Amino acid sequence: MNRAELKGLIQGIPATIPTPFDDNYRLDLAKMTDLTRWWVASGLGTSTSPLKVAAAMGEGPELSEDEWPHLLKTVVDAAGSDANIMCALKPKNTLLTIEDAKRAQDLGAIGLQIDLPFFHHPNQDDIVRFFTDISDAIDIGIMIYNTFWFGFDDMSLQADTALRLADAEHVVAIKWNVPSGQDYDEMRKFSKTFNVIDNSGQAVRCHKNGGRGIISGMAAVHPAHPLKVWELLENRKYDEAQTEIDQAKNAMGPWGEKYSKRSGGYWQVKAYMAAMGRPVGPPRPPTIGATEEMIQEMRNIFVGMGWPVI
C-alpha cells in the first residue's frame, strides 16, 4: 500500500490493548481472543481505531521473542479479516527491527508503532536512516513514536527531520509529544504529510493543528469514551470534546494521584479493566498490580461516571 492508503488506516484512536496473563504470568491467549472480539464489537479495529498489540501499555517490552508473534496472531485471527491491527516493536538495531517488522507484516499487521532507537542515543541523521531503511523493507505503515524521554531532549524528533522522511513511503504517522523547549506546534510543518497522533493530552490543540488522532488510555477500557471524543473533534466541536476529556480526567485523577507511587509500569490499565468487569490478570514483575480494594474504589468511580460496569 502507498502512504495515502495507509494514512487512511492509521488515524483516529490507535487503541493500545492490554496483554492478559494468568496467575502464573503466562500469556492467556483465550482471554485475548474473547477480549478482541469484544473490542471489535465495541467499535475498535476500524480505519479510525486500529487495535495496537504489544505496546508499552500492553506490556510489550515484557514479552519474549516467541510470545509477541503468538499474541499478534491471536488478535489478528480473533478480530477478523476486515479489522485493522497494528503491532508495536521494541527498540533494536535497524537489521533486527526490519526482521521483526517483516514478521509482523506476515502475521497480518497493517501497521507498526516503532520507537526511536533510543538505546543508540541517535542524532537526527541516525533517525532518518533508521526509519527510511525500515520503510524501504516493508509494505505496511509505520507510526514513529517520539520516545525522547528515554534519551536526551536533543534526541527528540525535530520537525525538519520529519520532513526529511517525506520520501519514506511507509512512514505515515508520528505519535507526537515534545520535551520542554521544543515547540509542540511545529507539527504544523509536517501534519499534511503525516498523520500526527497526539500523545501529550492536548487532543484539541493537535486537531486544530491538522492532527489526525489521539492516544487515550481508556480506549481498551471503555471504547465509547475516546470514540465519542474523536467524533466531536472531527466535527470541530472542540469545547464539547474538551469537556468530555476533562470530566473523565477529573473523576479519575484523584485515584491516580493517590496510588501513583505504588509501582512503576502500566498496572493502572489492568486495574481499570478489572474495575469495568473485564479483568486481564496481573502485570509481570517487578510491577505489582492493584489490590481488590483499589479496584473497588475505581469501580465506584466508573459507576458514578455512568460507565457500563459489568
Buried (B, 14 or more C-beta within 10 A) or exposed (E): BEBEEBBBBBBBBBBBBBBBBEEEEEBBBEBBBBBBBBBBEBBBBBBBBBBBBBBBBBBBBBBEEEBBBBBBBBBBBBBEEEBBBBBBBBBBEBEEBBEBBBBBBEBBBBBBBBBBBBEBEBEBEBBBEBBBBBBEBBBBBBBBBBBBEEBEEEBBBBBEBBEBBEEBBBBBBBBBBBEEEBEBEBBBBBBEBBBBBBBBBBBBBBBBBBBBBBBBBBBBBBBEBBBBBBBBBEEEBBEBBBEBBEEBEEBBEEBEEEBEEBBEBBBBBBBBBBBBEBBBBBBBEEBEBBEEEBBEBBBEBBEEBEBEBE
